[in-house]
Amino acid sequence: MAVDLHVHSTASDGSETPSETVRLAARAGLTAVALTDHDSLEGVEEARAEAERQGIELIPGVELSCEWDRGGLHIVVLFLEPGPGPLQDRLGELREGREGRTLVMIERLACLDIHIDYEEVVRQAKGGSIGRPHIAAVMQRKGYVPDIPSAFACYLGRGRPAYAPRPLLRPEEAIGLAGRSGAVSVAAHPHTIGLDSAAEYAAFYRRMAGLGLAGVECYYPEYDLRMRRDLAQTVGAHGLLPSGGSDFHGTYKPGLRVGVGRGDLIVPDRILEDLRAARPDR
């Protein structure tokens, strides 16, 4: 049986509600799905209620962006329950940072004669954690760009004219907060980290394992079957567990489906059980 340990909903930058995202997981025949919205646990209770109706397991989680000078380092945190806690208490601050960055980016777009309102972005986010895909969607709707990837390539991506940074957690801080909250941390889509060689990746895995990282996303839609298997063996040699998921965002990332990615993704349920056994409270 298969699972999906990385999906997004309207609680952050996915186009489908938490309930609909869970229904998609059930239709895909999954035994479990992890809702891992950016900096937010707001969709967990709705998703959990739907998971109970559908007869599948809901893993509460969140995706964090970290300070990293080589590329994009994201940490998926699994088994993070809503409510008070070391990491849970920081999520509000991270969402405030997103809102502040959005205002700066809107100002920079205006200087480029691209005019959108903050309220339009809020409506696009449907009450969820605001992100650049919401800005991109408004730009597309108003005819400034043909599609969301073009908005990132021309304006919103790192190094582009409207890009603005936001406050981020250091990797050691994110991993430490997750552990103290009884959760498991996984390095997401490692190809975005920006490393250039096997030696650099080996050093990264050793360092992150030493900080308490539990796993690495080896089963990912952008990797072919051989790469998924090789990556799982590599991270295992460094004492890390494989994880995986579709990184589903709905219409914000076209072509990705819950549970199967671009059609050939299978994340075995034994991976979930290994990660569950790695929880700090066990």
MARNUFI-836760 format. One record per residue (C-alpha): x, z, y. Coordinates in steps of 0.001 Angstrom, whole numbers. Layout:
<atoms>
<px:X pz:Z py:Y> .
...
</atoms>
This chain:
<atoms>
<px:0 pz:0 py:0> .
<px:1092 pz:-621 py:3577> .
<px:1165 pz:1289 py:6862> .
<px:1835 pz:447 py:10522> .
<px:3827 pz:3036 py:12463> .
<px:3926 pz:1368 py:15897> .
<px:760 pz:182 py:17667> .
<px:-592 pz:408 py:21214> .
<px:-4064 pz:652 py:22727> .
<px:-5749 pz:780 py:26126> .
<px:-4329 pz:4308 py:26466> .
<px:-1210 pz:2455 py:27627> .
<px:-545 pz:-1284 py:27615> .
<px:-2614 pz:-2530 py:24702> .
<px:-5722 pz:-4638 py:25205> .
<px:-7821 pz:-2975 py:22467> .
<px:-9352 pz:495 py:22569> .
<px:-7980 pz:3192 py:20258> .
<px:-11095 pz:2848 py:18082> .
<px:-10824 pz:-922 py:17797> .
<px:-7109 pz:-677 py:17039> .
<px:-7881 pz:1648 py:14126> .
<px:-10615 pz:-695 py:12908> .
<px:-8083 pz:-3532 py:12898> .
<px:-5793 pz:-1345 py:10778> .
<px:-8610 pz:-672 py:8329> .
<px:-9453 pz:-4385 py:8089> .
<px:-5788 pz:-5063 py:7318> .
<px:-6071 pz:-2730 py:4331> .
<px:-3635 pz:-128 py:5668> .
<px:-3573 pz:3445 py:4404> .
<px:-2266 pz:4806 py:7722> .
<px:-1626 pz:3731 py:11299> .
<px:369 pz:5442 py:14051> .
<px:-956 pz:5195 py:17594> .
<px:2187 pz:5213 py:19749> .
<px:1126 pz:4493 py:23312> .
<px:3707 pz:4659 py:26086> .
<px:4053 pz:8183 py:27514> .
<px:492 pz:9040 py:26479> .
<px:-1457 pz:10825 py:23763> .
<px:-4776 pz:10162 py:25499> .
<px:-6062 pz:7812 py:22822> .
<px:-5284 pz:10012 py:19829> .
<px:-8572 pz:11907 py:19522> .
<px:-10678 pz:8748 py:19775> .
<px:-8425 pz:7010 py:17256> .
<px:-8490 pz:9994 py:14882> .
<px:-12283 pz:10115 py:14906> .
<px:-12450 pz:6418 py:14060> .
<px:-9781 pz:6803 py:11367> .
<px:-11925 pz:9454 py:9686> .
<px:-14876 pz:7059 py:9721> .
<px:-12724 pz:4262 py:8307> .
<px:-11070 pz:6415 py:5661> .
<px:-7468 pz:5899 py:6768> .
<px:-4868 pz:8290 py:8159> .
<px:-4099 pz:8437 py:11880> .
<px:-555 pz:9454 py:12803> .
<px:-421 pz:10720 py:16415> .
<px:2578 pz:9486 py:18332> .
<px:4059 pz:8168 py:21540> .
<px:6694 pz:5658 py:22615> .
<px:9329 pz:6750 py:25148> .
<px:11763 pz:4654 py:27175> .
<px:15196 pz:6229 py:27565> .
<px:18081 pz:5998 py:30001> .
<px:20475 pz:3468 py:28508> .
<px:22975 pz:1262 py:30271> .
<px:23273 pz:-1447 py:27618> .
<px:19678 pz:-2610 py:27183> .
<px:16289 pz:-1158 py:26342> .
<px:16384 pz:1976 py:24207> .
<px:12925 pz:3086 py:23116> .
<px:12098 pz:6057 py:20920> .
<px:8913 pz:6152 py:18855> .
<px:7867 pz:9755 py:18237> .
<px:5640 pz:10341 py:15196> .
<px:3487 pz:13361 py:14260> .
<px:3232 pz:14477 py:17895> .
<px:-53 pz:16345 py:18263> .
<px:-1987 pz:16419 py:21570> .
<px:-1949 pz:19737 py:23390> .
<px:771 pz:21910 py:24871> .
<px:4331 pz:21511 py:23695> .
<px:7864 pz:20748 py:24913> .
<px:7468 pz:16966 py:24846> .
<px:3723 pz:16916 py:25444> .
<px:4218 pz:18809 py:28701> .
<px:6667 pz:16172 py:29979> .
<px:4394 pz:13194 py:29399> .
<px:2424 pz:13798 py:32606> .
<px:5624 pz:13596 py:34654> .
<px:6564 pz:10336 py:32946> .
<px:3149 pz:8821 py:33697> .
<px:3502 pz:9835 py:37358> .
<px:6804 pz:7966 py:37394> .
<px:5016 pz:4880 py:36112> .
<px:2475 pz:5094 py:38929> .
<px:5177 pz:5418 py:41565> .
<px:7062 pz:2430 py:40181> .
<px:3871 pz:366 py:40180> .
<px:3425 pz:957 py:43924> .
<px:7019 pz:-99 py:44597> .
<px:6638 pz:-3258 py:42520> .
<px:3409 pz:-4180 py:44285> .
<px:5251 pz:-3876 py:47609> .
<px:8074 pz:-6074 py:46358> .
<px:5620 pz:-8677 py:45105> .
<px:3948 pz:-8710 py:48525> .
<px:7323 pz:-9594 py:50062> .
<px:7306 pz:-12602 py:47724> .
<px:3823 pz:-13586 py:48962> .
<px:2169 pz:-12309 py:45767> .
<px:-654 pz:-10034 py:46798> .
<px:-2303 pz:-7628 py:44351> .
<px:-3833 pz:-4214 py:44926> .
<px:-2988 pz:-984 py:43144> .
<px:-6690 pz:-545 py:42333> .
<px:-6673 pz:-3891 py:40519> .
<px:-3829 pz:-2680 py:38321> .
<px:-5628 pz:615 py:37628> .
<px:-8752 pz:-1277 py:36566> .
<px:-6654 pz:-3538 py:34360> .
<px:-5177 pz:-446 py:32665> .
<px:-8701 pz:816 py:31856> .
<px:-7720 pz:4409 py:32441> .
<px:-4550 pz:4253 py:30382> .
<px:-910 pz:4779 py:31255> .
<px:-6 pz:2037 py:33768> .
<px:2715 pz:-432 py:32811> .
<px:4203 pz:-3733 py:33881> .
<px:1932 pz:-5724 py:31525> .
<px:-1032 pz:-4606 py:33625> .
<px:623 pz:-5952 py:36773> .
<px:1421 pz:-9165 py:34915> .
<px:-2175 pz:-9542 py:33742> .
<px:-3478 pz:-9215 py:37309> .
<px:-930 pz:-11788 py:38476> .
<px:-2104 pz:-14170 py:35765> .
<px:-5778 pz:-13641 py:36566> .
<px:-5140 pz:-14382 py:40243> .
<px:-3227 pz:-17551 py:39431> .
<px:257 pz:-16478 py:40493> .
<px:1708 pz:-17080 py:37001> .
<px:458 pz:-19088 py:34007> .
<px:891 pz:-16238 py:31524> .
<px:2235 pz:-12719 py:31069> .
<px:5695 pz:-13737 py:29753> .
<px:6196 pz:-15849 py:32891> .
<px:5432 pz:-12846 py:35097> .
<px:8214 pz:-10910 py:33381> .
<px:10656 pz:-13819 py:33342> .
<px:10211 pz:-14625 py:37017> .
<px:9293 pz:-11335 py:38704> .
<px:8878 pz:-8146 py:36658> .
<px:11708 pz:-8142 py:34114> .
<px:14906 pz:-6173 py:34569> .
<px:17017 pz:-7884 py:37232> .
<px:14111 pz:-9945 py:38605> .
<px:13075 pz:-9649 py:42273> .
<px:10059 pz:-7337 py:41884> .
<px:11540 pz:-5076 py:39218> .
<px:11830 pz:-1366 py:39968> .
<px:13177 pz:1398 py:37702> .
<px:11340 pz:4614 py:36906> .
<px:12383 pz:8100 py:35802> .
<px:13415 pz:8134 py:32147> .
<px:14492 pz:10715 py:29613> .
<px:18039 pz:10704 py:28287> .
<px:18164 pz:9953 py:24533> .
<px:19344 pz:13454 py:23668> .
<px:16549 pz:14912 py:25770> .
<px:13846 pz:12755 py:24184> .
<px:15037 pz:13463 py:20639> .
<px:15436 pz:17176 py:21341> .
<px:11984 pz:17516 py:22897> .
<px:10454 pz:15668 py:19953> .
<px:12137 pz:17963 py:17447> .
<px:11078 pz:21112 py:19300> .
<px:7530 pz:19749 py:19280> .
<px:7517 pz:19413 py:15491> .
<px:7738 pz:15625 py:15634> .
<px:10006 pz:12936 py:14213> .
<px:11909 pz:10463 py:16417> .
<px:12664 pz:6850 py:15509> .
<px:14720 pz:4271 py:17407> .
<px:12384 pz:1334 py:18034> .
<px:13293 pz:-2382 py:17670> .
<px:17083 pz:-1865 py:17674> .
<px:17816 pz:-5459 py:18670> .
<px:16841 pz:-4546 py:22263> .
<px:19472 pz:-1812 py:22562> .
<px:22016 pz:-4338 py:23777> .
<px:24885 pz:-3718 py:21358> .
<px:27189 pz:-6558 py:20349> .
<px:28786 pz:-5723 py:17011> .
<px:28295 pz:-3948 py:13709> .
<px:30861 pz:-1373 py:14820> .
<px:28893 pz:-611 py:17977> .
<px:25686 pz:-226 py:16003> .
<px:27414 pz:2038 py:13493> .
<px:28673 pz:4258 py:16323> .
<px:25175 pz:4305 py:17820> .
<px:23563 pz:5316 py:14519> .
<px:26116 pz:8088 py:13994> .
<px:25605 pz:9417 py:17502> .
<px:21814 pz:9342 py:17318> .
<px:21762 pz:10946 py:13865> .
<px:23914 pz:13722 py:15267> .
<px:21343 pz:14277 py:18016> .
<px:18558 pz:14633 py:15457> .
<px:17141 pz:11098 py:15302> .
<px:15284 pz:10709 py:12019> .
<px:14995 pz:6955 py:11643> .
<px:15301 pz:3389 py:12900> .
<px:12656 pz:667 py:13024> .
<px:13876 pz:-1702 py:10322> .
<px:10544 pz:-3371 py:9488> .
<px:9682 pz:-5298 py:12663> .
<px:7986 pz:-8648 py:13324> .
<px:11084 pz:-10225 py:14909> .
<px:13189 pz:-9599 py:11778> .
<px:13052 pz:-11768 py:8682> .
<px:12760 pz:-10239 py:5216> .
<px:16500 pz:-10213 py:4565> .
<px:17278 pz:-8582 py:7901> .
<px:14666 pz:-5891 py:7258> .
<px:16224 pz:-5036 py:3905> .
<px:19800 pz:-5158 py:5203> .
<px:18948 pz:-2993 py:8204> .
<px:17243 pz:-420 py:5983> .
<px:20390 pz:-191 py:3847> .
<px:22624 pz:66 py:6912> .
<px:20730 pz:2892 py:8586> .
<px:20435 pz:4690 py:5265> .
<px:24233 pz:4729 py:5014> .
<px:24225 pz:6720 py:8252> .
<px:21701 pz:9272 py:7030> .
<px:18752 pz:7694 py:8831> .
<px:15381 pz:6652 py:7439> .
<px:13779 pz:3223 py:7855> .
<px:10548 pz:2953 py:9806> .
<px:8487 pz:16 py:10916> .
<px:5452 pz:-1370 py:12634> .
<px:3876 pz:-4356 py:14296> .
<px:4315 pz:-3202 py:17925> .
<px:765 pz:-4475 py:18406> .
<px:-390 pz:-4795 py:22045> .
<px:-3312 pz:-7173 py:21604> .
<px:-3439 pz:-9928 py:24219> .
<px:-449 pz:-8468 py:26063> .
<px:1781 pz:-9583 py:23160> .
<px:43 pz:-12614 py:21646> .
<px:634 pz:-13473 py:18018> .
<px:1084 pz:-9920 py:16709> .
<px:-1523 pz:-8405 py:14391> .
<px:-1928 pz:-4814 py:13290> .
<px:-278 pz:-4238 py:9941> .
<px:1206 pz:-7699 py:9448> .
<px:2954 pz:-8558 py:12709> .
<px:3264 pz:-12345 py:12757> .
<px:1839 pz:-12529 py:9249> .
<px:4567 pz:-11424 py:6850> .
<px:5230 pz:-7805 py:7805> .
<px:4745 pz:-5164 py:5117> .
<px:5737 pz:-1549 py:5828> .
<px:5511 pz:324 py:2496> .
<px:3657 pz:3632 py:2571> .
<px:6657 pz:5393 py:991> .
<px:8366 pz:5014 py:4386> .
<px:5679 pz:7169 py:5957> .
<px:6100 pz:9817 py:3285> .
<px:9872 pz:9952 py:3805> .
<px:9395 pz:10363 py:7560> .
<px:6727 pz:13005 py:7004> .
<px:9181 pz:14984 py:4858> .
<px:11697 pz:14831 py:7727> .
<px:9460 pz:16737 py:10138> .
<px:11293 pz:19725 py:11639> .
<px:8540 pz:22152 py:10647> .
<px:8807 pz:21330 py:6944> .
</atoms>
